[in-house]
Amino acid sequence: MLKERVAAAKRITTDLHDAEKAIDEAIIKIAKLAVTLPTARFDTNMSAIVGQDAVGKVTQAVAAAGTVRQMLAEAHVALSETQKQVGLGARMFGAGMNKPPKGSLVAPLPTNQNAESDVEPISMVG
């Protein structure tokens, strides 16, 4: 039974990380489009109303993708709790990085045994 739970947890972890990466990549691509549309308007000296419907839809898509990303982040937290509930709390299924404390915006950097150890964590705020 433990072997099956560990195998399932590994599949879930892989798929979760793939989904998180995919939504980040989607946000990047949509944001690039959101930049390209008004840039193209400037470059072609078009009126501000040209393409406004498309610009509005693309900016809504960026916001929707952000909502999806938030939902995946919340699912990630929920799955961490589920991992404990099924008796797999002491196992690590991720990329070898410790998770930041709950509510923290600072993620630890992965450790490299060949690198110097005086590297500071990267903060996502200010």
N, C-alpha and C positions, 0 to 999 in steps of 0.2 A: 504493500500500500504506500509506504514512504517513497519508494522508487517512482511510482506513478505520479505522486504529488510533486516530486522534484522535477520530473520530466514535463509535467503540465506547467509548472511555474516557469521553467526555462522557455517554453514556447510562448507563454504569455509575455514574459519579459522581452523576448525578441520582437514580438509583434507590437508591443507597446512602444518600444524604442523606435521601431520602424515608422509607426504612426506619428510619433512626436517629431521625428526628423522630416517626414513628409509634409506635415502642416507647416513647419518652419520654412521649408523650401517653397511651399505654396505661397506663404505670406511674402517671402522675398520676391517671387515672380510677380505676384499681383501688385506689390508696391512699386516694382520697376515699371510696370504698365501704367500705374497711377502717375508716375513721373513723366513717362514718355508722352502721354496724351497732351498735357498742357505745353510741354516742351515743343511738340510738333505744331501745336497751334501758334506758339510764338514764332517758331522758325518759318512758318508759312504765312504769317501776318493775317491770320483768320480772325474773325469776330469771336468774342468771348462766348457767344451762344452756340457756335459751331461745335458739335460734339458734346454739348453739356449733358444730355441724357446718358451718354456713354460714360462720361467722367463721374456722374452721380452713381451709376451702377457699379463702377470699379471701386469707388471709395466705399460703397456699401459692402462690396466683396471683401475688402481689407478688414472692415469691422467684423464681418461674419466669420472670417478666418481667425481673427483674434478671439472671438467667442468660442470657436471650436478648440483652439489651443488651450484656453482656460479650462474647458471641459475635460480635455485630455490630462491636463495637470491635476485636476481634481480626481480623475479616475486613477491616476498614478498614486496619489496619496491614499485613496480608498483601497487600492490593491496592496499597498504596504501594510495596511491594517489587516486585510484578508490573509496575507502571508503569515502574519502572527497567529491568526485565528485557526489556521490549518496546521500549525506546528512547524512552520518553516522560517520563523523569525530570525534565527541565528545564521541562516544561509544567505549568501550574496549571489544575485543573479544578474547584476548590472555590469557596467563597463569597468569595474574595479575602483570606482570613486565612492567615497562616503557621501551620503546625502547631507545637505545642510540642515541645521536645526529647523524645526517647524517654524514657518513664518519668516525665515531668514532669506535675504536676497543675496547672500554671499555664498557662492559654491566653492568648495575646496578644489584646488587644482590636482590633477592626477599626479601621483608621485613617480618620479623617474630615478631609479637608483644611480644612474650615471650623471645626474644633474646636481647642481648645487642646491642645498636645502634652505636657502634664505629667500625663496620666492614667496611673495605675498599673494593671498587669494584675490581674485578679481571681484569687484563689487559691481552690481547691476545698477546702483544708484549713484547719482551725482558726483 
